[in-house]
């Protein structure tokens, strides 16, 4: 959270979730590296095309994409969360935004994302780069694969846009906590025995109420390992104004145009004991029993024989 403070502007932010139809899940699971990357490419191309269009904003924006592959029950559900800056720089380096109202038509966003992802999927199939395992084996057949594409084209891919973040601090909090989640956290596990595991799941059919869900221990482990990303896979990616190569220059210009302050890192260049004291009030160099101060261990002199 502390590292991300310096990347945040005092400006509107939106949280958009891009999801693909469940019919694609077997194929995506068999080609995780390729089709996860395709998700990022499609989301990025969709946002770039629409935000630079003068009909919608006409500016270069910044955004962060985070891949999640799980639903509440730890089922396989790949989707990309986007933290989208609600304004950006025009070609003349002027700031432009449309306030706290979401500036991209959801219908247009949906159709463009669908066409870009399916076009990339079709390209990978034609180039014979896709693999087919388990329940995706049937898509090796040309006609079955074409039926899959037709089914997906007929569906509405509705991106979900959540309410704007309430100030820069809420963006910082989100980046530090939500982006680094895994499929399930310890506090959701209620109990377990030699055969089963019981944990909390959110029932969206009941307005998001939490309920208990019990599965076998083997099934629990299987579901958990479905969400281990490919080796060296980068799950959090920055684009536009937040791209690592140019964000320092872009963000400094945006702050000048907006007249907003820079959120500085509190922990920069601190050593671990200082971090613990700043964050949690824990003084690791002070003995809890006697209150004595613990200095650095003295360097031992080499023995001479």
C-alpha positions as CSV (number, residue, x, y, z in Angstrom):
1,X,0.0,0.0,0.0
2,X,2.8,2.4,0.9
3,X,4.6,1.9,-2.4
4,X,1.5,2.7,-4.4
5,X,0.8,6.0,-2.6
6,X,3.1,7.9,-4.9
7,X,1.2,6.7,-8.0
8,X,-2.2,8.1,-6.9
9,X,-3.8,11.3,-8.0
10,X,-6.6,13.3,-6.3
11,X,-9.0,12.6,-9.2
12,X,-12.0,10.4,-10.0
13,X,-11.3,6.6,-10.2
14,X,-13.5,3.8,-11.4
15,X,-13.5,0.1,-10.7
16,X,-14.5,-2.0,-13.8
17,X,-14.6,-5.8,-14.0
18,X,-14.3,-7.6,-17.3
19,X,-15.6,-11.1,-17.4
20,X,-15.7,-13.8,-20.2
21,X,-18.5,-16.3,-20.7
22,X,-18.2,-19.5,-18.7
23,X,-18.2,-21.6,-22.0
24,X,-14.6,-20.4,-22.5
25,X,-13.3,-21.6,-19.1
26,X,-12.1,-25.1,-20.2
27,X,-10.2,-23.6,-23.1
28,X,-8.7,-20.8,-20.9
29,X,-7.6,-23.3,-18.2
30,X,-5.8,-25.4,-20.8
31,X,-4.0,-22.3,-22.1
32,X,-3.5,-20.1,-19.1
33,X,-0.5,-18.1,-20.1
34,X,-1.7,-17.4,-23.6
35,X,-5.4,-16.7,-22.8
36,X,-4.7,-14.7,-19.6
37,X,-2.4,-12.5,-21.6
38,X,-5.2,-12.3,-24.3
39,X,-7.5,-11.0,-21.5
40,X,-5.0,-8.2,-20.6
41,X,-4.5,-7.3,-24.3
42,X,-8.2,-7.1,-25.0
43,X,-9.0,-5.1,-22.0
44,X,-6.2,-2.7,-22.7
45,X,-7.0,-2.3,-26.4
46,X,-10.7,-1.7,-25.5
47,X,-10.0,1.0,-22.9
48,X,-7.3,2.7,-25.1
49,X,-9.6,2.9,-28.1
50,X,-12.6,4.3,-26.3
51,X,-10.9,6.8,-24.0
52,X,-8.9,8.4,-26.8
53,X,-12.1,8.8,-28.8
54,X,-13.3,12.4,-28.5
55,X,-16.9,11.2,-28.3
56,X,-16.1,9.7,-24.9
57,X,-13.1,11.5,-23.4
58,X,-10.4,12.2,-25.9
59,X,-7.5,11.7,-23.5
60,X,-4.8,9.3,-22.5
61,X,-5.8,7.7,-19.2
62,X,-4.0,5.5,-16.7
63,X,-5.2,2.2,-15.3
64,X,-4.2,-0.9,-13.4
65,X,-5.3,-4.4,-14.4
66,X,-5.4,-7.3,-11.9
67,X,-6.3,-10.9,-12.9
68,X,-8.5,-12.9,-10.5
69,X,-9.4,-16.5,-11.5
70,X,-11.8,-17.5,-8.7
71,X,-15.4,-17.1,-7.6
72,X,-16.6,-17.1,-4.0
73,X,-16.7,-20.9,-3.9
74,X,-13.2,-21.1,-5.3
75,X,-14.7,-22.2,-8.7
76,X,-12.8,-21.3,-11.8
77,X,-13.9,-17.8,-12.9
78,X,-11.2,-15.8,-14.7
79,X,-11.9,-12.0,-14.8
80,X,-9.9,-8.8,-14.8
81,X,-10.3,-6.0,-12.3
82,X,-9.4,-2.5,-13.7
83,X,-8.8,0.5,-11.5
84,X,-9.4,3.2,-14.1
85,X,-8.4,6.9,-13.7
86,X,-11.4,8.9,-14.7
87,X,-9.5,11.6,-16.6
88,X,-6.3,12.0,-18.6
89,X,-4.0,14.1,-20.7
90,X,-5.1,15.3,-24.2
91,X,-2.7,15.5,-27.1
92,X,-1.9,19.0,-26.0
93,X,-1.0,17.9,-22.5
94,X,-4.2,19.4,-21.0
95,X,-6.1,17.6,-18.2
96,X,-9.6,16.4,-19.2
97,X,-12.2,14.5,-17.1
98,X,-16.0,14.2,-16.9
99,X,-16.4,14.3,-13.1
100,X,-17.6,11.3,-11.1
101,X,-20.0,10.0,-13.8
102,X,-18.6,7.0,-15.6
103,X,-17.7,8.2,-19.1
104,X,-17.7,5.0,-21.2
105,X,-21.0,3.5,-22.5
106,X,-21.3,0.0,-21.1
107,X,-22.9,-1.4,-24.2
108,X,-20.0,-0.1,-26.4
109,X,-17.5,-1.3,-23.9
110,X,-19.1,-4.8,-23.9
111,X,-19.2,-5.2,-27.7
112,X,-15.7,-3.9,-28.3
113,X,-14.2,-6.1,-25.5
114,X,-16.0,-9.2,-26.9
115,X,-14.9,-8.6,-30.5
116,X,-11.2,-8.0,-29.4
117,X,-11.0,-11.1,-27.2
118,X,-12.7,-13.5,-29.7
119,X,-10.5,-12.1,-32.5
120,X,-7.4,-12.9,-30.5
121,X,-8.7,-16.3,-29.6
122,X,-9.5,-17.1,-33.3
123,X,-6.0,-15.9,-34.3
124,X,-4.4,-18.3,-31.7
125,X,-6.5,-21.2,-32.9
126,X,-5.6,-20.5,-36.6
127,X,-1.9,-20.3,-35.7
128,X,-2.2,-23.7,-33.9
129,X,-0.9,-22.2,-30.6
130,X,-3.7,-23.5,-28.4
131,X,-3.6,-26.8,-26.5
132,X,-6.6,-28.9,-25.7
133,X,-6.8,-31.0,-22.5
134,X,-9.6,-32.5,-20.5
135,X,-13.0,-31.0,-21.2
136,X,-11.5,-28.6,-23.8
137,X,-10.4,-31.6,-26.0
138,X,-13.6,-31.3,-28.1
139,X,-12.5,-27.8,-29.4
140,X,-9.7,-29.4,-31.3
141,X,-12.4,-30.0,-34.0
142,X,-12.8,-27.0,-36.3
143,X,-16.6,-27.1,-36.3
144,X,-16.9,-27.4,-32.6
145,X,-14.5,-24.5,-32.1
146,X,-16.6,-22.4,-34.6
147,X,-19.7,-23.2,-32.6
148,X,-18.0,-22.0,-29.4
149,X,-17.1,-18.7,-31.1
150,X,-20.7,-18.3,-32.4
151,X,-22.1,-19.0,-29.0
152,X,-19.8,-16.4,-27.4
153,X,-20.6,-13.8,-30.1
154,X,-24.3,-14.2,-29.4
155,X,-23.9,-13.6,-25.7
156,X,-23.8,-10.1,-24.1
157,X,-20.4,-9.6,-22.3
158,X,-21.4,-7.1,-19.7
159,X,-18.5,-5.4,-17.9
160,X,-19.4,-4.4,-14.3
161,X,-18.6,-0.9,-13.3
162,X,-18.6,-0.3,-9.6
163,X,-19.1,3.1,-7.9
164,X,-16.2,5.5,-8.0
165,X,-13.6,5.3,-5.3
166,X,-14.2,7.8,-2.4
167,X,-10.9,9.8,-2.6
168,X,-7.3,8.8,-3.2
169,X,-6.9,7.0,0.2
170,X,-9.6,4.5,-0.8
171,X,-7.7,3.8,-4.0
172,X,-4.5,3.2,-1.9
173,X,-6.4,0.9,0.4
174,X,-7.8,-1.1,-2.5
175,X,-4.5,-1.5,-4.2
176,X,-2.8,-2.7,-1.0
177,X,-5.5,-5.3,0.0
178,X,-7.7,-6.4,-2.8
179,X,-5.1,-6.7,-5.5
180,X,-3.0,-9.1,-3.5
181,X,-5.7,-11.5,-2.5
182,X,-5.5,-15.2,-3.2
183,X,-8.3,-17.7,-3.8
184,X,-9.3,-17.9,-0.1
185,X,-8.0,-16.3,3.1
186,X,-7.6,-18.0,6.5
187,X,-10.5,-16.2,8.1
188,X,-13.0,-17.7,5.7
189,X,-12.1,-21.3,6.7
190,X,-14.5,-22.3,9.5
191,X,-13.5,-25.8,10.4
192,X,-12.1,-29.0,8.9
193,X,-11.7,-32.7,9.8
194,X,-10.0,-35.6,8.2
195,X,-12.4,-35.7,5.3
196,X,-14.0,-32.2,4.7
197,X,-13.4,-28.5,4.8
198,X,-16.1,-26.0,5.6
199,X,-15.7,-22.3,4.6
200,X,-17.7,-19.2,4.1
201,X,-19.0,-18.3,0.6
202,X,-20.9,-15.3,-0.6
203,X,-24.3,-16.2,-2.1
204,X,-25.0,-13.5,-4.7
205,X,-28.5,-15.0,-5.3
206,X,-29.3,-14.0,-1.7
207,X,-28.0,-10.4,-1.9
208,X,-24.4,-11.4,-1.1
209,X,-25.2,-13.1,2.2
210,X,-22.4,-15.3,3.7
211,X,-23.2,-19.0,4.1
212,X,-21.3,-22.1,5.0
213,X,-20.1,-24.4,2.2
214,X,-18.6,-27.9,2.8
215,X,-16.6,-29.9,0.4
216,X,-14.1,-32.8,0.6
217,X,-10.5,-32.0,1.5
218,X,-9.3,-33.4,-1.8
219,X,-11.7,-31.1,-3.7
220,X,-10.7,-28.1,-1.6
221,X,-7.0,-28.7,-2.5
222,X,-7.9,-29.2,-6.2
223,X,-9.9,-25.9,-6.3
224,X,-7.1,-24.0,-4.5
225,X,-4.4,-25.2,-6.9
226,X,-6.6,-24.2,-9.9
227,X,-5.7,-20.6,-9.1
228,X,-2.0,-20.8,-8.9
229,X,-0.8,-18.6,-11.9
230,X,1.7,-19.8,-14.4
231,X,5.4,-19.5,-13.4
232,X,6.6,-15.9,-13.5
233,X,3.2,-14.6,-14.6
234,X,2.7,-10.9,-13.9
235,X,-0.8,-10.5,-12.4
236,X,-0.8,-6.7,-11.8
237,X,-0.1,-4.6,-14.9
238,X,0.1,-0.9,-15.3
239,X,-1.0,1.0,-18.5
240,X,-1.2,4.5,-20.0
241,X,-0.2,7.2,-17.6
242,X,0.7,4.6,-15.0
243,X,3.1,2.7,-17.3
244,X,6.4,2.2,-15.4
245,X,8.5,3.7,-18.2
246,X,6.8,7.1,-18.2
247,X,4.6,7.4,-15.1
248,X,7.0,9.8,-13.2
249,X,6.8,12.4,-15.9
250,X,3.1,12.0,-16.6
251,X,2.0,12.0,-13.0
252,X,4.1,15.1,-12.2
253,X,2.4,16.9,-15.1
254,X,-1.1,15.7,-14.0
255,X,-0.5,16.9,-10.4
256,X,0.6,20.4,-11.7
257,X,-2.6,20.6,-13.9
258,X,-4.9,19.4,-11.1
259,X,-3.1,21.4,-8.3
260,X,-3.2,18.3,-6.1
261,X,-0.5,17.1,-3.6
262,X,1.7,14.1,-4.0
263,X,1.2,11.3,-1.6
264,X,4.7,10.4,-0.4
265,X,5.8,7.0,0.8
266,X,6.1,6.9,4.6
267,X,8.3,3.8,4.6
268,X,10.8,4.6,1.9
269,X,14.4,3.8,2.8
270,X,13.4,2.5,6.2
271,X,14.8,-0.7,7.7
272,X,12.5,-3.4,9.0
273,X,12.6,-2.3,12.7
274,X,11.6,1.2,11.7
275,X,8.8,-0.1,9.5
276,X,7.3,-2.2,12.4
277,X,7.4,0.7,14.7
278,X,5.8,3.1,12.2
279,X,3.1,0.7,11.2
280,X,2.3,-1.2,14.4
281,X,4.0,0.6,17.2
282,X,6.2,-2.5,17.8
283,X,9.7,-1.7,19.0
284,X,11.7,-4.8,18.3
285,X,14.8,-3.2,19.8
286,X,13.2,-2.9,23.2
287,X,12.9,-5.9,25.6
288,X,9.2,-6.5,26.6
289,X,10.2,-7.8,30.0
290,X,12.7,-5.2,31.3
291,X,12.4,-2.3,28.8
292,X,16.1,-2.5,28.0
293,X,17.3,-1.5,24.6
294,X,18.9,-4.1,22.4
295,X,21.7,-2.8,20.3
296,X,23.2,-4.3,17.2
297,X,25.1,-7.5,17.9
298,X,28.8,-6.8,18.4
299,X,31.2,-8.1,15.8
300,X,33.2,-11.0,17.1
301,X,37.0,-10.7,16.9
302,X,38.7,-13.6,15.0
303,X,40.4,-16.1,17.3
304,X,44.2,-16.1,17.2
305,X,46.0,-19.3,17.9
